[in-house]
């Protein structure tokens, strides 16, 4: 799995918020972090310089956040399927010719 660098921050923060809101137990939070560490997740450092160009252009053209556009740009550049349940992101992916992993 290849993800934008921000994925690590977003995922860990989402889990922490769930734990703080008591929707995830502390031990579940810790186990989930440990499980994530064991996965072979590759950070896309090559996409960082594209944020001020291609990524921001995609965000503007498809009314996405820059964060969402980073995922779309990565899928486009690497020829990877895009996994999202969000309708605006699915629409943008289709318009960009990116195959959807989830429908």
Protein Blocks (a to p, Z undefined) as FASTA:
>chain_A
ZZdfklmmmmmmmmmmmmmnopacfklmmmmmmmmmmpccdddfklmmmmmmmmmmmmmm
nopafklmmmmmmmmmnopacddfbfklmmmmmmnopacfbZZ
